[in-house]
Amino acid sequence: MNRISKSCLILVVAALSVLILSNHKDYSSEIVEGISDSALESIRCKIGHDAGNAEIAREYLNNKSFYDAQ
């Protein structure tokens, strides 16, 4: 690969990375907004009150039936 090809490839990979990360952040936020208050409080008690949206969304999706039953 020549220098221009490498630069273009790095630019494309960086742009895709930013796009993927921003979509993941939006997706996690949408999940957290849809969780009931009681389920959200249960999740925060379990994983910590300083947990971010990604951790809350992961815990909720892993145990969705349990938190939806509350």
Secondary structure, 3 states (H helix, E strand, C coil): CCHHHHHHHHHHHHHHHHHHHHHHHHHHHHHHHHCCHHHHHHHHHHHCCCCCHHHHHHHHHHCHHHHHCC
